[in-house]
């Protein structure tokens, strides 16, 4: 299991050739809890970010991510309508609310299974001092996730 913040910034390599493809800049997620793909930094004059579908990832290492050779063919332009962790109207830092309207905190990180791309938990914070006193909260497997412009609404099964 990994967190988004630990993976952002890692290099991506083509396993067949060993060539560097780029660096992870963000995660694209699908509601309610699956990683759709990665955003990687672009090369060239305009440095356009590219989208890499999750199914082309072979493994996550400590120092880099290995992808299939055909992943280079699957790179496409980033989509503006997708939900990202950091990019655009990303969910990082958004308020997490229950369906009943109770604030759980601000989204700080996301835990995921690297083999399947399944999101297994969301780490929320109430701020630096609250984190020291009480620790950060982890919301495991919410049964529903509604991502709005300003907040994320979760239904937590008990």
mmCIF file of the C-alpha atoms, coordinates in Angstrom:
data_MODEL
# 
_entry.id   MODEL 
# 
loop_
_atom_site.group_PDB 
_atom_site.id 
_atom_site.type_symbol 
_atom_site.label_atom_id 
_atom_site.label_alt_id 
_atom_site.label_comp_id 
_atom_site.label_asym_id 
_atom_site.label_entity_id 
_atom_site.label_seq_id 
_atom_site.pdbx_PDB_ins_code 
_atom_site.Cartn_x 
_atom_site.Cartn_y 
_atom_site.Cartn_z 
_atom_site.occupancy 
_atom_site.B_iso_or_equiv 
_atom_site.pdbx_formal_charge 
_atom_site.auth_seq_id 
_atom_site.auth_comp_id 
_atom_site.auth_asym_id 
_atom_site.auth_atom_id 
_atom_site.pdbx_PDB_model_num 
ATOM 1   C CA . UNK A 1 1   ? 0.000   0.000  0.000   1.00 0.00 ? 1   UNK A CA 1 
ATOM 2   C CA . UNK A 1 2   ? 1.253   3.489  -0.876  1.00 0.00 ? 2   UNK A CA 1 
ATOM 3   C CA . UNK A 1 3   ? 0.173   7.088  -0.612  1.00 0.00 ? 3   UNK A CA 1 
ATOM 4   C CA . UNK A 1 4   ? -0.192  9.589  -3.423  1.00 0.00 ? 4   UNK A CA 1 
ATOM 5   C CA . UNK A 1 5   ? 2.207   12.040 -1.785  1.00 0.00 ? 5   UNK A CA 1 
ATOM 6   C CA . UNK A 1 6   ? 4.953   9.393  -1.703  1.00 0.00 ? 6   UNK A CA 1 
ATOM 7   C CA . UNK A 1 7   ? 4.601   8.633  -5.402  1.00 0.00 ? 7   UNK A CA 1 
ATOM 8   C CA . UNK A 1 8   ? 4.213   12.141 -6.846  1.00 0.00 ? 8   UNK A CA 1 
ATOM 9   C CA . UNK A 1 9   ? 7.603   13.153 -8.217  1.00 0.00 ? 9   UNK A CA 1 
ATOM 10  C CA . UNK A 1 10  ? 8.791   9.607  -8.966  1.00 0.00 ? 10  UNK A CA 1 
ATOM 11  C CA . UNK A 1 11  ? 10.343  8.885  -12.341 1.00 0.00 ? 11  UNK A CA 1 
ATOM 12  C CA . UNK A 1 12  ? 8.572   6.624  -14.841 1.00 0.00 ? 12  UNK A CA 1 
ATOM 13  C CA . UNK A 1 13  ? 10.677  4.192  -16.887 1.00 0.00 ? 13  UNK A CA 1 
ATOM 14  C CA . UNK A 1 14  ? 9.987   2.024  -19.918 1.00 0.00 ? 14  UNK A CA 1 
ATOM 15  C CA . UNK A 1 15  ? 10.799  -1.485 -18.672 1.00 0.00 ? 15  UNK A CA 1 
ATOM 16  C CA . UNK A 1 16  ? 11.803  -2.806 -22.086 1.00 0.00 ? 16  UNK A CA 1 
ATOM 17  C CA . UNK A 1 17  ? 14.332  -0.080 -22.935 1.00 0.00 ? 17  UNK A CA 1 
ATOM 18  C CA . UNK A 1 18  ? 15.142  1.447  -19.552 1.00 0.00 ? 18  UNK A CA 1 
ATOM 19  C CA . UNK A 1 19  ? 14.413  4.900  -20.961 1.00 0.00 ? 19  UNK A CA 1 
ATOM 20  C CA . UNK A 1 20  ? 12.967  7.581  -18.731 1.00 0.00 ? 20  UNK A CA 1 
ATOM 21  C CA . UNK A 1 21  ? 9.470   8.552  -19.856 1.00 0.00 ? 21  UNK A CA 1 
ATOM 22  C CA . UNK A 1 22  ? 8.823   11.354 -17.392 1.00 0.00 ? 22  UNK A CA 1 
ATOM 23  C CA . UNK A 1 23  ? 7.974   12.193 -13.804 1.00 0.00 ? 23  UNK A CA 1 
ATOM 24  C CA . UNK A 1 24  ? 4.633   11.693 -12.027 1.00 0.00 ? 24  UNK A CA 1 
ATOM 25  C CA . UNK A 1 25  ? 2.946   15.008 -11.344 1.00 0.00 ? 25  UNK A CA 1 
ATOM 26  C CA . UNK A 1 26  ? -0.542  13.881 -10.319 1.00 0.00 ? 26  UNK A CA 1 
ATOM 27  C CA . UNK A 1 27  ? -3.127  11.112 -10.070 1.00 0.00 ? 27  UNK A CA 1 
ATOM 28  C CA . UNK A 1 28  ? -6.402  10.958 -11.971 1.00 0.00 ? 28  UNK A CA 1 
ATOM 29  C CA . UNK A 1 29  ? -9.125  9.233  -9.976  1.00 0.00 ? 29  UNK A CA 1 
ATOM 30  C CA . UNK A 1 30  ? -12.484 7.758  -10.792 1.00 0.00 ? 30  UNK A CA 1 
ATOM 31  C CA . UNK A 1 31  ? -15.354 7.941  -8.381  1.00 0.00 ? 31  UNK A CA 1 
ATOM 32  C CA . UNK A 1 32  ? -15.801 6.195  -5.978  1.00 0.00 ? 32  UNK A CA 1 
ATOM 33  C CA . UNK A 1 33  ? -12.315 4.819  -5.445  1.00 0.00 ? 33  UNK A CA 1 
ATOM 34  C CA . UNK A 1 34  ? -10.173 3.738  -8.350  1.00 0.00 ? 34  UNK A CA 1 
ATOM 35  C CA . UNK A 1 35  ? -7.110  5.282  -9.962  1.00 0.00 ? 35  UNK A CA 1 
ATOM 36  C CA . UNK A 1 36  ? -7.758  5.942  -13.632 1.00 0.00 ? 36  UNK A CA 1 
ATOM 37  C CA . UNK A 1 37  ? -4.209  6.929  -14.477 1.00 0.00 ? 37  UNK A CA 1 
ATOM 38  C CA . UNK A 1 38  ? -1.235  9.179  -13.871 1.00 0.00 ? 38  UNK A CA 1 
ATOM 39  C CA . UNK A 1 39  ? -0.325  12.622 -15.135 1.00 0.00 ? 39  UNK A CA 1 
ATOM 40  C CA . UNK A 1 40  ? 3.294   12.824 -16.157 1.00 0.00 ? 40  UNK A CA 1 
ATOM 41  C CA . UNK A 1 41  ? 5.340   15.871 -16.973 1.00 0.00 ? 41  UNK A CA 1 
ATOM 42  C CA . UNK A 1 42  ? 5.720   16.681 -20.597 1.00 0.00 ? 42  UNK A CA 1 
ATOM 43  C CA . UNK A 1 43  ? 8.889   17.139 -22.560 1.00 0.00 ? 43  UNK A CA 1 
ATOM 44  C CA . UNK A 1 44  ? 9.572   19.729 -25.186 1.00 0.00 ? 44  UNK A CA 1 
ATOM 45  C CA . UNK A 1 45  ? 8.980   23.440 -25.496 1.00 0.00 ? 45  UNK A CA 1 
ATOM 46  C CA . UNK A 1 46  ? 5.431   23.571 -24.132 1.00 0.00 ? 46  UNK A CA 1 
ATOM 47  C CA . UNK A 1 47  ? 5.854   20.901 -21.398 1.00 0.00 ? 47  UNK A CA 1 
ATOM 48  C CA . UNK A 1 48  ? 2.303   19.614 -21.821 1.00 0.00 ? 48  UNK A CA 1 
ATOM 49  C CA . UNK A 1 49  ? 1.352   17.034 -19.251 1.00 0.00 ? 49  UNK A CA 1 
ATOM 50  C CA . UNK A 1 50  ? 0.394   13.605 -20.562 1.00 0.00 ? 50  UNK A CA 1 
ATOM 51  C CA . UNK A 1 51  ? -2.062  11.051 -19.231 1.00 0.00 ? 51  UNK A CA 1 
ATOM 52  C CA . UNK A 1 52  ? -0.890  7.461  -18.664 1.00 0.00 ? 52  UNK A CA 1 
ATOM 53  C CA . UNK A 1 53  ? -3.654  4.848  -18.078 1.00 0.00 ? 53  UNK A CA 1 
ATOM 54  C CA . UNK A 1 54  ? -3.125  2.836  -14.887 1.00 0.00 ? 54  UNK A CA 1 
ATOM 55  C CA . UNK A 1 55  ? -3.328  -0.535 -16.675 1.00 0.00 ? 55  UNK A CA 1 
ATOM 56  C CA . UNK A 1 56  ? 0.060   0.111  -18.335 1.00 0.00 ? 56  UNK A CA 1 
ATOM 57  C CA . UNK A 1 57  ? 1.894   0.258  -15.003 1.00 0.00 ? 57  UNK A CA 1 
ATOM 58  C CA . UNK A 1 58  ? 3.917   -2.874 -14.230 1.00 0.00 ? 58  UNK A CA 1 
ATOM 59  C CA . UNK A 1 59  ? 5.201   -1.977 -10.769 1.00 0.00 ? 59  UNK A CA 1 
ATOM 60  C CA . UNK A 1 60  ? 5.911   0.761  -8.256  1.00 0.00 ? 60  UNK A CA 1 
ATOM 61  C CA . UNK A 1 61  ? 9.444   0.615  -6.861  1.00 0.00 ? 61  UNK A CA 1 
ATOM 62  C CA . UNK A 1 62  ? 11.095  2.686  -4.163  1.00 0.00 ? 62  UNK A CA 1 
ATOM 63  C CA . UNK A 1 63  ? 12.767  4.936  -6.734  1.00 0.00 ? 63  UNK A CA 1 
ATOM 64  C CA . UNK A 1 64  ? 10.632  4.687  -9.848  1.00 0.00 ? 64  UNK A CA 1 
ATOM 65  C CA . UNK A 1 65  ? 7.645   3.280  -11.677 1.00 0.00 ? 65  UNK A CA 1 
ATOM 66  C CA . UNK A 1 66  ? 8.039   0.708  -14.440 1.00 0.00 ? 66  UNK A CA 1 
ATOM 67  C CA . UNK A 1 67  ? 5.617   0.704  -17.384 1.00 0.00 ? 67  UNK A CA 1 
ATOM 68  C CA . UNK A 1 68  ? 5.066   -1.438 -20.461 1.00 0.00 ? 68  UNK A CA 1 
ATOM 69  C CA . UNK A 1 69  ? 6.731   -0.430 -23.705 1.00 0.00 ? 69  UNK A CA 1 
ATOM 70  C CA . UNK A 1 70  ? 3.349   0.121  -25.335 1.00 0.00 ? 70  UNK A CA 1 
ATOM 71  C CA . UNK A 1 71  ? 2.575   2.691  -22.641 1.00 0.00 ? 71  UNK A CA 1 
ATOM 72  C CA . UNK A 1 72  ? 4.321   5.223  -24.855 1.00 0.00 ? 72  UNK A CA 1 
ATOM 73  C CA . UNK A 1 73  ? 1.602   4.706  -27.462 1.00 0.00 ? 73  UNK A CA 1 
ATOM 74  C CA . UNK A 1 74  ? -1.130  5.189  -24.863 1.00 0.00 ? 74  UNK A CA 1 
ATOM 75  C CA . UNK A 1 75  ? 0.074   8.598  -23.674 1.00 0.00 ? 75  UNK A CA 1 
ATOM 76  C CA . UNK A 1 76  ? -2.588  11.149 -24.447 1.00 0.00 ? 76  UNK A CA 1 
ATOM 77  C CA . UNK A 1 77  ? -3.263  14.779 -23.680 1.00 0.00 ? 77  UNK A CA 1 
ATOM 78  C CA . UNK A 1 78  ? -4.505  15.445 -20.150 1.00 0.00 ? 78  UNK A CA 1 
ATOM 79  C CA . UNK A 1 79  ? -8.255  15.805 -19.773 1.00 0.00 ? 79  UNK A CA 1 
ATOM 80  C CA . UNK A 1 80  ? -9.635  18.947 -18.135 1.00 0.00 ? 80  UNK A CA 1 
ATOM 81  C CA . UNK A 1 81  ? -12.868 17.269 -17.020 1.00 0.00 ? 81  UNK A CA 1 
ATOM 82  C CA . UNK A 1 82  ? -11.175 14.574 -14.942 1.00 0.00 ? 82  UNK A CA 1 
ATOM 83  C CA . UNK A 1 83  ? -10.786 14.543 -11.158 1.00 0.00 ? 83  UNK A CA 1 
ATOM 84  C CA . UNK A 1 84  ? -7.182  14.947 -10.031 1.00 0.00 ? 84  UNK A CA 1 
ATOM 85  C CA . UNK A 1 85  ? -5.472  14.858 -6.663  1.00 0.00 ? 85  UNK A CA 1 
ATOM 86  C CA . UNK A 1 86  ? -3.540  18.145 -7.049  1.00 0.00 ? 86  UNK A CA 1 
ATOM 87  C CA . UNK A 1 87  ? -4.021  19.506 -10.593 1.00 0.00 ? 87  UNK A CA 1 
ATOM 88  C CA . UNK A 1 88  ? -6.816  21.936 -11.499 1.00 0.00 ? 88  UNK A CA 1 
ATOM 89  C CA . UNK A 1 89  ? -9.635  21.628 -8.987  1.00 0.00 ? 89  UNK A CA 1 
ATOM 90  C CA . UNK A 1 90  ? -7.864  18.755 -7.248  1.00 0.00 ? 90  UNK A CA 1 
ATOM 91  C CA . UNK A 1 91  ? -9.304  17.110 -4.182  1.00 0.00 ? 91  UNK A CA 1 
ATOM 92  C CA . UNK A 1 92  ? -6.229  17.673 -1.975  1.00 0.00 ? 92  UNK A CA 1 
ATOM 93  C CA . UNK A 1 93  ? -7.111  20.222 0.695   1.00 0.00 ? 93  UNK A CA 1 
ATOM 94  C CA . UNK A 1 94  ? -10.875 19.992 0.134   1.00 0.00 ? 94  UNK A CA 1 
ATOM 95  C CA . UNK A 1 95  ? -13.221 19.585 3.076   1.00 0.00 ? 95  UNK A CA 1 
ATOM 96  C CA . UNK A 1 96  ? -14.416 16.051 3.708   1.00 0.00 ? 96  UNK A CA 1 
ATOM 97  C CA . UNK A 1 97  ? -18.021 15.977 4.929   1.00 0.00 ? 97  UNK A CA 1 
ATOM 98  C CA . UNK A 1 98  ? -20.262 13.099 5.895   1.00 0.00 ? 98  UNK A CA 1 
ATOM 99  C CA . UNK A 1 99  ? -23.636 12.702 4.222   1.00 0.00 ? 99  UNK A CA 1 
ATOM 100 C CA . UNK A 1 100 ? -25.105 14.108 7.440   1.00 0.00 ? 100 UNK A CA 1 
ATOM 101 C CA . UNK A 1 101 ? -23.073 17.319 7.108   1.00 0.00 ? 101 UNK A CA 1 
ATOM 102 C CA . UNK A 1 102 ? -20.371 16.649 9.712   1.00 0.00 ? 102 UNK A CA 1 
ATOM 103 C CA . UNK A 1 103 ? -16.901 17.883 8.791   1.00 0.00 ? 103 UNK A CA 1 
ATOM 104 C CA . UNK A 1 104 ? -14.225 15.207 9.012   1.00 0.00 ? 104 UNK A CA 1 
ATOM 105 C CA . UNK A 1 105 ? -11.311 17.471 8.099   1.00 0.00 ? 105 UNK A CA 1 
ATOM 106 C CA . UNK A 1 106 ? -9.326  18.475 5.017   1.00 0.00 ? 106 UNK A CA 1 
ATOM 107 C CA . UNK A 1 107 ? -8.045  15.832 2.625   1.00 0.00 ? 107 UNK A CA 1 
ATOM 108 C CA . UNK A 1 108 ? -4.295  15.446 3.049   1.00 0.00 ? 108 UNK A CA 1 
ATOM 109 C CA . UNK A 1 109 ? -3.403  12.178 1.315   1.00 0.00 ? 109 UNK A CA 1 
ATOM 110 C CA . UNK A 1 110 ? -4.802  9.057  -0.342  1.00 0.00 ? 110 UNK A CA 1 
ATOM 111 C CA . UNK A 1 111 ? -3.824  5.422  0.312   1.00 0.00 ? 111 UNK A CA 1 
ATOM 112 C CA . UNK A 1 112 ? -3.985  2.972  -2.591  1.00 0.00 ? 112 UNK A CA 1 
ATOM 113 C CA . UNK A 1 113 ? -3.117  -0.593 -3.563  1.00 0.00 ? 113 UNK A CA 1 
ATOM 114 C CA . UNK A 1 114 ? -0.408  -0.341 -6.208  1.00 0.00 ? 114 UNK A CA 1 
ATOM 115 C CA . UNK A 1 115 ? -1.273  -3.689 -7.828  1.00 0.00 ? 115 UNK A CA 1 
ATOM 116 C CA . UNK A 1 116 ? -4.929  -2.877 -8.529  1.00 0.00 ? 116 UNK A CA 1 
ATOM 117 C CA . UNK A 1 117 ? -5.143  0.909  -8.396  1.00 0.00 ? 117 UNK A CA 1 
ATOM 118 C CA . UNK A 1 118 ? -7.868  0.678  -5.754  1.00 0.00 ? 118 UNK A CA 1 
ATOM 119 C CA . UNK A 1 119 ? -8.093  3.527  -3.271  1.00 0.00 ? 119 UNK A CA 1 
ATOM 120 C CA . UNK A 1 120 ? -8.324  2.044  0.230   1.00 0.00 ? 120 UNK A CA 1 
ATOM 121 C CA . UNK A 1 121 ? -8.390  5.138  2.414   1.00 0.00 ? 121 UNK A CA 1 
ATOM 122 C CA . UNK A 1 122 ? -8.369  8.908  2.635   1.00 0.00 ? 122 UNK A CA 1 
ATOM 123 C CA . UNK A 1 123 ? -6.232  10.723 5.197   1.00 0.00 ? 123 UNK A CA 1 
ATOM 124 C CA . UNK A 1 124 ? -7.809  13.886 6.586   1.00 0.00 ? 124 UNK A CA 1 
ATOM 125 C CA . UNK A 1 125 ? -6.315  16.545 8.815   1.00 0.00 ? 125 UNK A CA 1 
ATOM 126 C CA . UNK A 1 126 ? -7.736  19.099 11.246  1.00 0.00 ? 126 UNK A CA 1 
ATOM 127 C CA . UNK A 1 127 ? -4.568  21.176 11.135  1.00 0.00 ? 127 UNK A CA 1 
ATOM 128 C CA . UNK A 1 128 ? -1.041  20.939 12.469  1.00 0.00 ? 128 UNK A CA 1 
ATOM 129 C CA . UNK A 1 129 ? -1.795  21.195 16.207  1.00 0.00 ? 129 UNK A CA 1 
ATOM 130 C CA . UNK A 1 130 ? -4.775  18.840 16.062  1.00 0.00 ? 130 UNK A CA 1 
ATOM 131 C CA . UNK A 1 131 ? -2.640  16.329 14.158  1.00 0.00 ? 131 UNK A CA 1 
ATOM 132 C CA . UNK A 1 132 ? -0.008  16.452 16.897  1.00 0.00 ? 132 UNK A CA 1 
ATOM 133 C CA . UNK A 1 133 ? -2.566  16.100 19.682  1.00 0.00 ? 133 UNK A CA 1 
ATOM 134 C CA . UNK A 1 134 ? -4.959  13.593 18.104  1.00 0.00 ? 134 UNK A CA 1 
ATOM 135 C CA . UNK A 1 135 ? -3.258  12.345 14.936  1.00 0.00 ? 135 UNK A CA 1 
ATOM 136 C CA . UNK A 1 136 ? -4.635  12.371 11.423  1.00 0.00 ? 136 UNK A CA 1 
ATOM 137 C CA . UNK A 1 137 ? -7.835  10.472 10.677  1.00 0.00 ? 137 UNK A CA 1 
ATOM 138 C CA . UNK A 1 138 ? -8.028  7.817  8.005   1.00 0.00 ? 138 UNK A CA 1 
ATOM 139 C CA . UNK A 1 139 ? -11.360 7.132  6.358   1.00 0.00 ? 139 UNK A CA 1 
ATOM 140 C CA . UNK A 1 140 ? -11.259 3.524  5.167   1.00 0.00 ? 140 UNK A CA 1 
ATOM 141 C CA . UNK A 1 141 ? -13.345 2.356  2.202   1.00 0.00 ? 141 UNK A CA 1 
ATOM 142 C CA . UNK A 1 142 ? -16.120 4.966  2.136   1.00 0.00 ? 142 UNK A CA 1 
ATOM 143 C CA . UNK A 1 143 ? -19.201 3.423  0.537   1.00 0.00 ? 143 UNK A CA 1 
ATOM 144 C CA . UNK A 1 144 ? -19.790 6.508  -1.582  1.00 0.00 ? 144 UNK A CA 1 
ATOM 145 C CA . UNK A 1 145 ? -17.729 9.490  -2.674  1.00 0.00 ? 145 UNK A CA 1 
ATOM 146 C CA . UNK A 1 146 ? -19.195 12.610 -4.229  1.00 0.00 ? 146 UNK A CA 1 
ATOM 147 C CA . UNK A 1 147 ? -16.592 15.101 -5.386  1.00 0.00 ? 147 UNK A CA 1 
ATOM 148 C CA . UNK A 1 148 ? -17.893 18.641 -5.583  1.00 0.00 ? 148 UNK A CA 1 
ATOM 149 C CA . UNK A 1 149 ? -16.224 21.911 -6.467  1.00 0.00 ? 149 UNK A CA 1 
ATOM 150 C CA . UNK A 1 150 ? -15.626 22.846 -2.819  1.00 0.00 ? 150 UNK A CA 1 
ATOM 151 C CA . UNK A 1 151 ? -16.111 19.649 -0.813  1.00 0.00 ? 151 UNK A CA 1 
ATOM 152 C CA . UNK A 1 152 ? -16.022 15.891 -0.928  1.00 0.00 ? 152 UNK A CA 1 
ATOM 153 C CA . UNK A 1 153 ? -19.045 14.131 0.569   1.00 0.00 ? 153 UNK A CA 1 
ATOM 154 C CA . UNK A 1 154 ? -18.588 10.597 1.871   1.00 0.00 ? 154 UNK A CA 1 
ATOM 155 C CA . UNK A 1 155 ? -20.973 8.000  3.200   1.00 0.00 ? 155 UNK A CA 1 
ATOM 156 C CA . UNK A 1 156 ? -19.216 6.019  5.858   1.00 0.00 ? 156 UNK A CA 1 
ATOM 157 C CA . UNK A 1 157 ? -20.474 2.508  6.548   1.00 0.00 ? 157 UNK A CA 1 
ATOM 158 C CA . UNK A 1 158 ? -20.300 1.520  10.175  1.00 0.00 ? 158 UNK A CA 1 
# 
